[in-house]
Amino acid sequence: MQRYGIDVWGEDDFIIDGDKVKVNHLSSPALYDIVTHIRSKGTKGPLLLRFPHLLKKQISLIYETFENSFKEIEYKGTFQAVFPLKVNQYQDFLHSLLECSKEFDYGLEAGSKAELIIAMSHINKDAPISVNGFKDKEMIELGVLSAKMGQNITLTIEGINELESIIEVTKNMKKPLPKIGIRIKLHSMGAGIWAKSGGINSKFGLTSSELIEAIELLKEHKLLDLFTIIHFHIGSQMTNITNLKKALREAGNIYADLIKLGATNLNSINLGGGLGVEYTQNEAFAEITYSLREYASDTTFMLQSIAKAKNVKEPNIIIESGRFIAASSAVLVAPVFELFWEEYSQKALKLKQKNPPLIEELNELYKYINSKNALEYLHDSIDHLNSLLTLFDLGYIDLIDRSNSEILTHLIIKKAIVLLKDKPVRELTQIQDKIQEKYLINFSIFQSLPDFWGLGQRFPVMPLAKLDSKPTRSASLWDITCDSDGEIAFDSKNPLFLHSVDIDKEDYFLGFFKVGAYQEVLGMKHNLFSRPTTATIVINEKNYEIKALTQSDALIDILEDLSYNPVAIKKKLYQNIENSPFIQKEKKQSVADHIDIILQENGYLKTVN
């Protein structure tokens, strides 16, 4: 059985049972069955499945783990988490997040005016709001309004100019006012593609000298009592704990010294995000080298040690880590639309009555290859193909001969791979790298997996069924955009093998896992493909319920988003139909009606079955 690394990245959220992937919760429905159920209602193209129970699992896990760490060492601070809205602002996602986190007073973090409006209008009672990112006076005014509404809000200063704006906006105002946080610029930084979030040259935060200046300004304008939190962030997706430990030492000492400088109401440290999510499908090793328990234990122990050494109160601990909360809660499912390897099928051969000798030899190799001679015949076929391509370049064979050469060689290689699949032949991986099968997937990488396109971030991918049979096709995945970058190429270091299927006779769905963080909100409308149809799946003891089914945008709505006038577009199309001499008069209305139907559908491809 091919497990596709599910034991590494799956975290028991999904399991393989028989030939299908199942959701490991209560009635454990198969993803394949959920998808076919939704598609039976007329949905086409990719689907994004949301699982609220996985949000609750992650939130509960964070709070329980920190609570246990606090108890172990009798830590005197409190723990709080907030969800960064930049990870996913869609309403159907946020509704599930807030619904399942009420008992924890799980908060929200906003980094723009629009996100702040979402937070102010949706936050659960008593849950905190953190405001990060650059702010103007209008955004600060929104923060003040939130405080006047009785909400627990903190404005985090990213620069001295923001503090000056807060002073100006709140001048002569009575309490309640927003709490004030300060982002500190550490020398410590993370590692990997998001490391630039930390370090002395990072985009956000105050240097040591600016911190001292900020304290003086707060004192001067009698706002020092509002300063309660320092905040740092060393980067998303921390793969090891070492960098965090270094940052905690630095932040803990800054915290203690700020209190000694007079910031007596300072009581919290916001560690930002960064908790790692396991994406790797390589069963040999995991990318994330620490556990949540280690993260929590190291954090509490380090901050407690510094507080005791410097004789200050142990800080409350706040974390963001939206990726850790959201990533596992969504699965993108896309149907295979076409397999391009079929061009190298036996039926495509056009052998002549008299063929060049090397082609005759290739045909013999194909007929008589077996497990004993497979490796030898494999080598011979590749040599023959190279020779025949040279002969074509020199004009000694024609295009039909060249086509037959390519087809026969590929057929021999595919047969050899099957015959040798249980033998440790190192060359097979290199050969498979050259002859990957091209699976055309009915989705857009730019829309649904933008981090793969932009950052090279790989996501676990596997078929939803046929898992009781061994896949033999080295797979390269093509999306349906008109862009050569819309491809997940076969990688011999992290190979993906899929099944040989007849798409005309059966559905073959691929699941892309851990896509719940960032992918939706970063998705772009390249070629005007919109976000997939989304469905929230609530699983119970006996079955499951499909909630909040949101269809992918219609073509006419996509065009309207780009400032096209839908009425004008339809009018022009109708005029073109009416004026066309090639459309019979009695059929013009039916053609116009058909255009209307197409305009109300999404842009993904329609499968025949």
C-alpha positions in Angstrom: 0.0 0.0 0.0 1.3 3.5 -0.9 0.8 5.7 2.1 2.0 9.0 0.6 3.7 10.0 3.8 0.4 10.3 5.7 2.1 8.9 8.8 4.5 12.0 8.7 2.1 14.9 7.9 -1.3 13.4 8.7 -1.3 13.8 12.5 -4.1 11.3 12.7 -6.4 13.8 11.1 -6.7 11.6 8.0 -6.2 7.9 7.7 -6.1 5.3 5.0 -8.8 2.6 5.3 -9.0 0.0 2.6 -8.6 1.8 -0.7 -9.7 5.3 0.5 -8.6 8.3 2.5 -10.9 8.9 5.4 -11.4 11.7 7.9 -10.4 10.3 11.3 -13.3 11.6 13.3 -16.5 10.0 14.6 -18.2 8.3 11.6 -14.9 8.6 9.6 -16.4 9.4 6.1 -14.2 8.9 3.1 -13.2 12.1 1.3 -14.0 10.4 -2.1 -17.6 9.8 -1.0 -18.0 13.4 0.3 -16.7 14.7 -3.0 -18.9 12.5 -5.2 -21.9 13.5 -3.1 -21.2 17.2 -3.7 -20.5 16.8 -7.4 -23.7 14.9 -7.8 -25.5 18.1 -7.1 -24.0 19.7 -10.2 -20.8 21.2 -8.9 -17.8 21.1 -11.3 -14.1 21.9 -10.9 -12.1 21.9 -7.7 -13.6 21.7 -4.2 -12.3 23.1 -1.0 -13.5 21.1 2.0 -13.4 22.7 5.4 -13.4 20.6 8.6 -14.3 22.7 11.7 -13.5 19.9 14.1 -9.8 20.2 13.0 -9.8 23.9 14.0 -11.2 23.0 17.4 -8.6 20.3 17.8 -5.7 22.6 17.1 -7.0 25.4 19.3 -7.7 23.0 22.2 -4.3 21.5 21.8 -2.5 24.8 22.1 -4.4 25.9 25.2 -4.1 22.5 26.9 -0.4 22.2 26.1 0.4 25.6 27.6 -1.8 25.0 30.6 0.1 21.8 31.3 3.4 23.5 30.9 2.3 26.2 33.3 1.3 23.6 35.9 4.5 21.7 35.6 6.7 24.6 36.7 4.0 26.7 38.6 4.2 29.5 36.1 2.4 32.6 37.4 1.4 34.2 34.1 -1.6 33.5 31.9 -1.8 32.2 28.3 -3.8 33.7 25.4 -3.8 33.0 21.7 -5.1 35.2 18.8 -5.7 34.3 15.2 -4.1 36.5 12.5 -6.9 37.3 10.1 -4.4 37.6 7.2 -4.3 33.8 7.3 -7.9 33.5 6.2 -10.5 36.3 6.3 -13.3 34.4 4.5 -16.6 34.5 6.4 -17.4 30.8 6.2 -14.0 30.0 7.7 -14.2 32.7 10.3 -17.6 31.7 11.4 -16.4 28.1 12.2 -13.3 29.4 13.9 -15.2 31.7 16.3 -17.9 29.2 16.9 -15.5 26.4 18.0 -13.2 28.7 20.1 -15.7 30.5 22.4 -14.7 28.6 25.5 -11.1 29.7 25.1 -11.7 33.5 24.5 -9.6 33.0 21.4 -8.8 36.4 20.0 -8.3 37.9 16.6 -5.3 39.9 15.1 -5.9 42.5 12.5 -3.3 44.1 10.2 -5.5 46.5 8.1 -8.6 48.6 8.5 -10.7 46.0 6.7 -9.5 43.3 9.0 -10.0 45.5 12.1 -13.7 46.1 11.0 -14.1 42.3 10.7 -12.6 41.8 14.2 -14.7 44.5 15.8 -17.9 43.2 14.3 -17.3 39.5 14.9 -15.1 39.0 18.0 -16.5 36.8 20.7 -17.3 38.7 23.9 -14.2 39.2 26.2 -11.8 37.8 23.5 -8.9 40.1 22.7 -8.2 42.0 19.5 -4.5 42.7 18.6 -3.8 45.3 15.9 -0.5 44.9 14.1 1.0 46.5 11.0 1.3 50.1 10.0 -1.5 52.4 11.0 -2.7 55.9 10.2 -4.9 58.1 12.3 -8.1 56.7 10.9 -7.0 53.2 11.9 -6.1 54.4 15.4 -9.5 56.1 15.7 -11.1 52.7 14.9 -9.1 51.2 17.7 -10.3 53.9 20.1 -13.8 53.2 19.0 -13.3 49.5 19.7 -12.2 50.3 23.2 -15.2 52.6 23.8 -17.4 49.7 22.7 -16.0 47.7 25.6 -13.7 45.5 23.6 -10.3 44.3 24.8 -8.1 45.8 22.1 -4.3 46.4 21.9 -2.7 48.7 19.3 0.8 47.5 18.6 3.2 50.3 17.7 5.4 49.5 14.7 7.3 52.9 14.8 7.7 56.1 16.8 5.5 57.9 14.3 2.6 55.6 15.2 3.0 56.4 18.9 2.9 60.1 18.1 -0.3 59.5 16.2 -1.8 57.7 19.1 -0.9 60.6 21.4 -2.5 63.0 19.0 -5.7 61.0 18.6 -6.2 60.3 22.3 -5.3 63.7 23.5 -7.9 64.9 26.1 -9.8 61.6 25.7 -11.1 59.8 28.8 -10.8 56.1 29.3 -11.4 53.4 28.2 -8.6 53.7 25.6 -6.9 50.9 23.7 -4.0 49.1 25.4 -0.7 49.9 23.8 1.8 47.2 22.6 5.2 47.8 21.2 6.8 45.6 18.5 10.5 45.1 19.5 13.2 44.6 16.8 15.3 41.7 17.9 18.7 40.7 16.5 17.5 37.1 16.6 15.8 35.8 13.5 14.3 32.6 12.2 15.4 30.5 9.3 14.1 29.6 5.8 12.0 31.6 3.3 10.2 33.6 6.1 13.3 34.5 8.1 13.3 38.1 7.1 10.3 38.7 9.5 12.9 38.8 12.3 16.3 40.4 12.7 17.6 43.9 13.1 16.8 44.7 9.5 13.2 43.5 9.6 10.4 45.6 8.3 8.7 46.1 11.7 9.6 47.0 15.3 11.5 49.5 17.4 15.2 49.3 18.1 16.6 49.6 21.6 17.1 53.4 21.3 13.6 53.8 19.9 12.2 51.8 22.8 13.7 54.2 25.3 12.3 57.1 23.3 8.9 55.5 23.3 8.9 55.0 27.1 9.8 58.7 27.5 7.0 59.8 25.2 4.5 57.6 27.1 5.6 59.0 30.4 5.4 62.6 29.1 1.9 62.2 27.9 0.7 60.1 30.8 0.0 57.1 28.7 2.5 54.7 30.2 -0.2 52.8 32.2 -1.7 51.7 28.8 1.6 50.0 27.8 1.0 46.3 28.6 2.5 44.2 25.8 5.7 43.7 23.9 5.6 41.8 20.7 8.1 40.1 18.4 8.0 37.7 15.4 11.0 35.9 14.1 9.3 34.2 11.1 6.6 31.8 10.0 7.2 28.1 9.8 10.0 27.6 12.3 11.6 24.2 11.6 13.7 24.1 14.8 13.4 25.5 18.3 16.9 26.9 18.6 16.1 30.3 17.0 13.1 30.7 19.3 15.1 30.1 22.4 17.6 32.8 21.4 14.7 35.2 20.6 13.1 34.5 24.0 16.3 35.3 25.9 16.5 38.6 24.1 12.8 39.5 24.5 12.7 38.3 28.1 15.5 40.6 29.1 14.0 43.6 27.2 10.7 42.9 29.0 12.4 43.0 32.4 14.4 46.1 31.7 11.4 48.0 30.4 9.6 47.3 33.7 12.6 48.7 35.5 12.5 51.8 33.3 9.0 52.5 34.7 6.6 50.4 32.5 5.1 48.8 35.6 1.9 47.8 33.8 3.8 45.8 31.2 2.7 42.3 31.8 2.7 40.3 28.5 4.9 39.1 25.7 3.4 38.3 22.3 5.6 35.7 20.6 4.0 36.2 17.3 3.5 33.2 15.0 5.9 30.6 13.7 4.7 27.3 15.1 5.8 24.8 12.4 3.4 22.7 10.3 4.6 19.5 8.8 4.2 19.5 5.0 6.7 16.9 4.0 5.7 13.7 2.3 9.2 12.2 2.6 8.8 9.2 5.0 12.5 9.3 5.8 12.3 12.4 8.0 10.1 15.2 9.2 10.9 18.8 8.5 9.7 20.1 11.9 12.1 18.9 14.6 10.2 19.9 17.7 6.8 19.2 19.3 4.2 21.7 20.6 5.0 20.4 24.1 8.6 21.3 23.6 7.7 24.7 22.3 5.5 25.4 25.3 7.9 24.0 27.8 10.9 25.9 26.5 8.9 29.2 26.3 7.6 29.0 29.9 10.9 27.8 31.4 12.9 30.5 29.6 10.6 33.4 30.5 10.2 32.2 34.1 14.0 31.9 34.5 14.6 35.5 33.2 11.8 36.9 35.3 13.1 35.3 38.5 16.7 36.3 37.8 15.7 40.0 37.2 13.1 40.0 40.0 10.1 41.0 37.8 6.6 39.4 37.4 6.4 36.4 35.0 4.9 37.7 31.8 1.6 36.6 30.4 2.3 34.6 27.1 0.4 35.4 23.9 0.9 33.6 20.6 -0.5 34.0 17.1 0.5 31.0 15.0 -2.4 31.0 12.6 -0.8 28.6 10.2 -0.7 25.9 13.0 -4.4 26.5 13.7 -5.8 26.7 10.1 -3.5 24.7 7.8 -4.9 21.2 8.5 -8.5 22.2 8.5 -8.9 22.4 4.7 -8.4 20.0 1.9 -8.4 21.0 -1.8 -9.8 18.3 -4.0 -9.4 18.5 -7.8 -10.4 16.0 -10.5 -7.9 14.7 -13.1 -9.3 15.9 -16.4 -6.9 14.2 -18.8 -3.8 12.0 -18.9 -1.3 13.0 -21.6 0.7 9.8 -21.5 -2.1 8.2 -23.6 -0.4 9.8 -26.6 2.2 7.0 -26.2 -0.2 4.2 -26.4 0.0 1.1 -28.6 -3.0 2.2 -30.6 -1.1 5.3 -31.6 1.6 3.3 -33.4 1.6 3.6 -37.2 4.1 0.9 -38.2 4.8 0.6 -41.9 5.1 -2.6 -43.9 8.8 -1.9 -44.1 10.3 0.0 -41.1 13.9 1.1 -40.4 15.8 -1.7 -38.8 16.1 0.0 -35.4 12.4 0.5 -35.2 11.9 -3.2 -36.0 14.3 -4.0 -33.2 12.4 -1.7 -30.8 9.2 -3.5 -31.7 10.8 -6.8 -30.9 12.1 -5.5 -27.6 8.5 -4.4 -26.7 7.0 -7.8 -27.7 9.5 -9.9 -25.8 10.5 -7.9 -22.7 10.1 -9.8 -19.4 11.3 -9.6 -15.8 14.6 -11.3 -16.6 15.6 -9.1 -19.5 13.8 -5.9 -18.5 16.8 -3.9 -17.5 18.8 -4.9 -20.6 15.9 -4.1 -22.9 15.3 -0.8 -21.2 18.9 0.3 -21.9 18.7 -0.9 -25.5 15.5 1.0 -26.1 17.0 4.3 -24.9 20.1 3.8 -27.1 17.9 3.0 -30.1 15.8 6.1 -29.6 18.9 8.4 -29.4 20.1 6.8 -32.6 16.8 7.2 -34.4 16.5 10.9 -33.3 19.9 11.5 -34.9 18.8 9.8 -38.1 15.7 12.0 -38.1 17.9 15.1 -37.8 20.0 13.9 -40.7 16.9 13.3 -42.8 17.2 9.5 -43.0 13.8 8.7 -41.4 10.5 10.6 -41.5 8.1 12.0 -39.0 6.1 8.8 -38.8 9.2 6.8 -38.1 10.2 9.3 -35.3 6.7 9.0 -33.8 6.9 5.2 -33.8 10.4 5.4 -32.2 9.1 7.6 -29.3 6.0 5.5 -28.7 7.8 2.2 -28.7 10.5 3.5 -26.4 8.0 4.9 -23.9 6.0 1.7 -24.0 9.1 -0.4 -23.3 10.1 1.9 -20.4 6.7 1.8 -18.8 6.6 -2.0 -19.1 10.1 -2.2 -17.6 9.1 0.0 -14.7 6.2 -2.4 -13.9 8.4 -5.5 -14.3 11.1 -4.1 -12.1 8.9 -2.2 -9.5 9.8 -4.6 -6.7 13.6 -4.6 -7.4 16.0 -2.0 -6.0 17.1 -0.6 -9.4 18.6 2.9 -8.8 18.3 3.8 -12.5 14.5 3.6 -12.4 14.1 6.9 -10.5 16.2 8.7 -13.1 14.3 7.1 -15.9 10.9 8.0 -14.3 12.2 11.5 -13.9 12.5 11.7 -17.7 9.2 10.1 -18.6 6.7 11.5 -16.0 3.1 11.1 -16.9 1.3 14.3 -17.4 -1.9 14.6 -15.3 -4.1 17.5 -16.3 -5.8 18.6 -13.1 -9.0 20.7 -13.2 -7.8 23.6 -11.0 -5.4 26.6 -11.0 -2.2 26.4 -9.0 -2.1 30.3 -9.0 -5.6 30.4 -7.5 -5.5 27.5 -5.1 -1.8 26.9 -4.3 -0.1 30.3 -4.6 2.6 29.5 -2.1 3.7 26.6 -4.3 4.0 29.0 -7.3 5.5 31.9 -5.5 7.7 30.2 -2.8 8.1 26.6 -3.8 6.1 25.5 -0.8 5.1 21.9 -1.4 1.8 20.5 0.0 1.0 16.8 0.7 -0.9 15.4 -2.3 -2.4 12.0 -2.8 -5.3 10.3 -4.6 -8.5 9.8 -2.6 -9.1 6.3 -3.7 -7.4 3.2 -5.3 -5.0 3.1 -2.4 -5.1 -0.7 -2.2 -3.2 -0.9 -5.5 0.3 0.2 -6.1 0.7 3.4 -8.2 3.3 3.1 -11.0 3.1 6.3 -12.9 5.7 9.0 -12.1 3.4 12.0 -12.0 3.8 15.6 -13.2 0.7 17.7 -12.5 -0.5 20.3 -14.9 -3.2 22.8 -14.0 -5.6 24.2 -16.7 -4.2 27.7 -16.8 -2.5 29.0 -19.9 0.9 29.3 -18.2 3.8 26.9 -18.2 4.4 27.7 -14.5 1.1 26.1 -13.7 2.8 22.7 -13.1 4.0 20.6 -10.1 6.8 18.8 -11.8 7.9 15.3 -10.9 10.7 15.5 -8.3 13.0 12.5 -8.0 13.9 13.6 -4.5 10.2 13.8 -3.4 8.6 11.6 -6.0 4.8 11.4 -6.6 3.5 8.2 -8.1 -0.1 8.0 -9.3 -2.3 5.3 -10.9 -3.0 4.6 -14.5 -6.7 5.3 -14.9 -9.2 5.6 -17.8 -10.7 9.0 -17.1 -13.6 8.3 -19.6 -14.7 5.5 -17.3 -13.9 6.6 -13.8 -13.2 9.7 -11.6 -9.8 10.1 -10.2 -9.5 12.8 -7.5 -6.4 14.2 -6.0 -6.4 15.7 -2.5 -4.0 18.6 -1.6 -3.7 18.7 2.2 -2.7 21.4 4.7 -4.0 24.2 2.4 -6.1 26.0 5.1 -3.6 28.8 5.8 -3.0 31.7 3.4 -3.8 29.8 0.1 -7.3 31.2 -0.3 -6.6 34.8 0.5 -3.4 34.9 -1.6 -5.0 33.1 -4.6 -4.9 35.1 -7.8 -7.3 35.2 -10.7 -4.7 34.2 -13.3 -6.7 33.4 -16.5 -9.7 34.5 -14.4 -10.1 31.3 -12.5 -11.9 32.1 -9.3 -11.7 30.4 -5.9 -13.1 26.9 -5.8 -16.5 25.9 -4.6 -16.1 25.6 -0.8 -18.0 23.3 1.6 -18.0 23.1 5.4 -18.2 19.4 6.5 -19.6 18.7 9.9 -19.1 15.1 10.9 -21.3 13.3 13.4 -21.5 9.9 15.0 -23.4 8.3 12.1 -22.6 10.4 9.0 -21.7 13.9 8.0 -23.5 17.1 7.0 -22.6 19.5 4.3 -22.9 23.1 5.5 -22.1 26.5 4.0 -21.8 25.3 0.4 -20.5 28.3 -1.5 -20.3 27.9 -5.2 -17.3 29.2 -7.2 -17.9 32.6 -8.8 -19.9 32.7 -12.0 -18.1 34.0 -15.2 -20.2 37.1 -15.3 -19.4 37.9 -11.6 -15.7 37.5 -12.3 -15.9 40.0 -15.2 -17.8 42.4 -13.0 -15.1 42.3 -10.4 -12.7 43.5 -13.1 -15.0 46.5 -13.7 -16.7 45.1 -16.8 -20.3 46.0 -17.2 -22.4 42.7 -17.2 -25.3 44.4 -19.0 -23.1 45.8 -21.7 -21.3 42.5 -22.2 -24.6 40.6 -22.6 -26.0 43.3 -24.9 -22.9 43.1 -27.2 -23.0 39.3 -27.3 -26.7 39.4 -28.2 -26.1 41.9 -30.9 -23.3 39.7 -32.3 -25.6 36.7 -32.3 -28.4 38.7 -34.0 -26.1 40.1 -36.7 -24.3 36.8 -37.4 -25.1 35.4 -40.9 -23.8 32.0 -39.8 -26.5 31.4 -37.1 -29.9 30.4 -38.4 -32.6 32.9 -37.4 -34.7 30.3 -35.6 -31.7 29.2 -33.5 -30.5 32.7 -32.4 -32.6 32.8 -29.3 -31.5 29.3 -28.2 -27.8 30.4 -28.8 -28.4 33.5 -26.6 -30.0 31.4 -23.9 -27.0 29.0 -24.0 -24.6 32.0 -23.6 -26.6 33.1 -20.6 -26.2 29.6 -19.0 -22.4 29.7 -19.6 -22.1 33.1 -18.1 -23.7 31.8 -14.9 -21.3 29.0 -14.5 -17.8 29.0 -13.1 -14.7 28.9 -15.4 -13.5 25.4 -14.6 -13.7 22.7 -17.1 -16.6 20.4 -17.5 -15.9 16.7 -17.5 -17.9 14.4 -19.8 -19.0 12.0 -17.1 
